Amino acid sequence: LEVLIHNRGRLVSQRRLLQEVWGSSRGSQTNYLRVYMAHLRRKLEADPSHPRHLITVSGLGYRFEA
């Protein structure tokens, strides 16, 4: 979440998020990221199935919108 907030409005690639959160050993394991983002959405979004803040850009990464 911190990485996304620091890059508010900009796309952060899946690879970059994985490396910054879990280190280089997880750089290609996007399943960790999908599960983690789902948990964050359940905690932070009013309607997790229609997120307004934690936006997925399919196949590329994620973006935080204030």
N, C-alpha and C positions, 0 to 999 in steps of 0.2 A: 504494500500500500504506500509505503514511504517513497519508493522509486516512482510510482505512478503520480503521486501528488507533486513531487519535485519536477515532474515533466508534464504538468497539467496541460491538457489540450493537445498534447503530442503523442503520436503512436510510439509505444515502447514494444520492441519485438519480443516474441516469446523467448528466444535465445538469451537476450539480455536480462530479462526478468529471472529466468532460471539460473543464470550465472551469478547474478547479484544476490539472490536469495539462498540458493542451495550450493553454489560453487560450480566450478567448471565440470565436475564429474556428472552433473545432471543436465548439461547444456542441450541435450536433444530429447529429453523425456518430458514431453508436453503434458502427459497425463497428470503429473504432479501439479502443474500449473492450473489445469482445468478444475481439478478438485479444490484446490486452494481458493481460486477465484469464486467458485460456487459458495464456499463457506463465507468468504468476505461479503458477497452479495446478500446472503441470508442475514448477516449481522447488520449491514449498513443500508441496504436499499429498502424503501417502503414497499416496493413490489419487485422481489428478486427476479421474477420471470420477465419483467419489462424494466431492466435497469436504466437509470438516468445518469448515474455517475461512473460506474465501472463498465465501460463499453468494450465489447469484443469486436475486433476487426478480423473476421474469419481468415484463418491461415496465416495471419501476420503478427498479431499481438493484441495489446490492450491499450486503452486510453482512459484517463480520468477526466471527467467533465464536472466542473463545480456547479 
